[in-house]
């Protein structure tokens, strides 16, 4: 497997600080809930992927969110075209995610179950300023080296959904991000 297929990329900001503020205001009205993980064949929560954060899923076409979807789709497709070359479709939903003190998402992959098998690219967009929190790094194991995504406000980090990653615990403050996936018509082979 080539290095480009086992790596991530953090872009310069795709949203301005003002736009991140607008998105956070939209997020504040969502009614975030405790996050869960995928289910196994018996319908039981997969415990291997422990997570402790608040989330809300926003579907494409939701009033007020159209411009957010458009920007992520535009940048995600462009980056995929130059970097990975997967066959991808537009984002169907965005997970607004909030990590407070002690909250995290343990090491995991974003695909591999029946409901996630068509995920090709995972995308994380940093909404918080780096000074809004301590800890909370998005960490990857890329080519056997631990690496960290950009914490710059508005930056987008994109990576193949099969790349192991972890949202480290937040020790102080609040980390807010948008998380989404670009699916393909078929699962990766």
Secondary structure, DSSP 8 states (H G I E B T S, - for coil): --GGGG-EEE-S-SS-HHHHHHHHHHHHTS--EE----B-TTS-B-GGG-EE-EEEEEETT-TT-HHHHHHHHHHHHHHHHHHT--------EEEEEEE-BT-EEEEE-S--STTTTTEEEEEEEE-S-GGGEEE--EEEEETTEEEE---STT-EEEEETTS-EEE--EEEE-EEEEEEEEE-SS---
